[in-house]
Every structure is written in C-alpha cells, then in structure tokens.
C-alpha cells in the first residue's frame, strides 16, 4: 500500500495505515482493532483496502456509526465468496494460515452477512490472471486470485478493470491516479 500512500501524500492527504495478520489474529480481533482505529477519526475519511482489507472495512464501517466515510476504494476485493478460498478451505495449511478470515472467505453464508456499504465506492479488478482450460476461472477475466464476477458489489458501480495481477495492483500508477482523484473530492 506504500505506493498508493505516496501518491495520496503528494496530493496533500494525511495517511494512516492499518496492519493485520489473519494467521495470528482472528477476524473478530482484527475488526475490533480496526473499529477502535476508525472511531478515533472525526472528519470525513477516504478508505482504501486491498483484497481482504476491503472486506474488513465493509464489516467495520457500520460498527462506527459516527464515522463519516466519504469514499471507500477496494482493490481486488472479493465481494462474493471467492472460488479459490472455497477450494483451498479443504486443505489444512490454508485453514491454519487463514483461520477465521479464511473461513469467512470460503463460506457464502458468512459472506451474505457482510454489510453492503452505504458510502460511495470504487472497486478495482485485475484482469491479467490466467485464463483457459487449466485456469480455475475458465475464460473469466481474473487477477490470478479473484475472478472479475467476484468483485462485483450489489448496488454499486461495476468494478474498474485493469490488466494487473492481484498482489501488485496497488503498484499501478493508473490506479493511483484514479484513487487520488476520488479522494481529492473529500
């Protein structure tokens, strides 16, 4: 997230980071810490989350009713239970390393309980992942981890597509420019 932070800082925004480990912390612990951090802000905020970070923000925002979120940006966030999480949940190492966050990702019923944001959102989706016969995504555009259809958020604009991979999408300068433009409206 440092390249995005740098672009936002250059545009005059104050930056705050939030780190977590789904291996060392439960989902509830992470969300509890995130709620405490968000509760400390009293002016309109722009929030940016990558992948699971976008889901954690979706869970935490409604738990801080006084929070004024101007805009939520999600990068490669699976807004539907991602097929790879469902597949890998069967494997013990995935369950050990992702714990309750992995369980949430892998179970559609848990996903349905995640609140839909009431604030303005922008969702970026990568399309540079593998396609074809041997891809778990078939011919669907994907970022190598999340399929394009999995990023769609009901009631919000469709994702903005870029030919990037999941892990590196936050390094793309075109995406930085769009995030800065969205956040500059705060």
N, C-alpha and C positions, 0 to 999 in steps of 0.2 A: 504493500500500500504506500510505500515511501514515494514512488514517482507521482502518484496522484496527489499526495500531501504536498509535495514540492510544487506542483502546478497550481494547487489551490493557494498555497502560501504566497507564491509570486503574484497571484491575483488579489492579494490582500486579505485572505481569510485566515482566521485562527484555527489551528488544527489540534485535535485531541485524538489520541489512539486508544483502542481497547483491545487487549490481547486475551486469548483464552487457549486452553488445551482440552480438546474433547477426550483425550486419553487420561488426563489427570483430574478432570473435573466432571461432575455430572451436568447435564443440561440445566437442571434447576439451579445449581450453584452458579453456572455461567450467567444465566438470565438474571439471577438475584444480584450479582455484581454489576451487570450492565444496567439494571434498573437503578441501582444506587448511583452509578455514574451519571446517567441521564437525568436523575432527579436533581442533580447539582446545577443544572442549567436553567436560566430564567428568561432567555431571549430566544427568538426563533432560530432553529437549527436546521442545517442540512446534514443528512446522514448518508454514509456510503458503506456498504457491506459487500464483501466478496463471498460467493457461494453460501456456505452455512452461515456466515456472518449476516447475510441478508435475512435469513430465516430467523436468527436470534433477534435481530432488530424488529422483525414483524411481531415476535412474541412479546418483546419488552415494551415497545412503544405504548400499547394500551394500558400497561401496568403503571404508567406515569401520566395520569390524566391531565396534570398541569403543563405537560410538555407541549411546546408549540413546534411541530416539525414542519418546516417549510417545504422540504423535498427529501425524498428517500431514493437513493440510487442503489440499484442491485446489479452486481456484476456476476454473471454466470450463476445466479441463484436459482436453484430448482424450486419452483413454486408449485410443483406437483411431486409426489413421491418418485424419486429418480430410479429408473430401471436398474442402474448399476448397483445402487445401495440395496435394492431388493435381492439382486443376485448375490452380492458379496455377504449379505447378512447370514447366509447359510454357512459361511466359513468362520471358524473360531477366531483366527487372527483379526479379522475385520471387527467382530463383536468385541474383542478385547481392546483394540485400539480406538474404537469409536464409541463404545459404551452406550449411554442413553441417547447421545446425539445420533449415533448410527441407527439405533432402534427407531427413533423418530423418523429419520430419513427413509428407512426401509418399510415402514408400515403406513399405508394410505390412510387408515383410520386416524392415526395420530396427526397426519398432515391436515386432515379436514378440520381439526380443532385449532389450527393456527389462524389467528385473526387476519383478515384482509385489511390492508392499510386504508385509512380514510384520508391520508395526506396524498399529495401529488407524488407520483413515482416515475422513475425512468429505469428500465430494465435493459441491460446489455446482454446479448447472447453471442457466443462464439460459434463459428461455422467451419473451422479449419480441421475438425476431427475426422477420423477415418470413416469412410462410407463403403458400402458394398456388401457383398455376400458374407464376409467374415467379420463385419462390424456388428457389435451388439445393437447398433442404431439402424442397421439396414442402410437404406439410402437417405435417411433423415439427416438434415444438417445437424451438426453437434460440435461441441468444443473438446471432445475426447472424454468428457466426464458426464456432461449433461446434454440431453437432446433438446433441440430448439422447442419442441412442443412442451417440454417440461419446464421451460422458463416462463411460459405464458401465465399471467396473473389475471384472474377473472375480474372484470370491471375496470381494468386499467389499460393503457395503450399497449399495443403489441411490442415485443422486445425489439430493440435496435440491433441489427445483425452486423457483425464484423468478422472477417476471416482471421480469427485468432483462436488460440488454444486456451483452455480453462485456466491453467496455472499462470499464464503470462498475460492475460487480457488486461490486467491493471497496469501493464507497462506500455500499452499502446497510446501513442500521443494523440491520435484522433479521438479516442475515448476520453483522454484527459481534457481536451478542448471542449467536448460536449458537457462533461461534468462541471467544468469551470463555468460554462455558460448557464447551466441550470442553477448552480449555487450563487451566481452573481445576481440573481433575481431576489435574493433574500433581503 
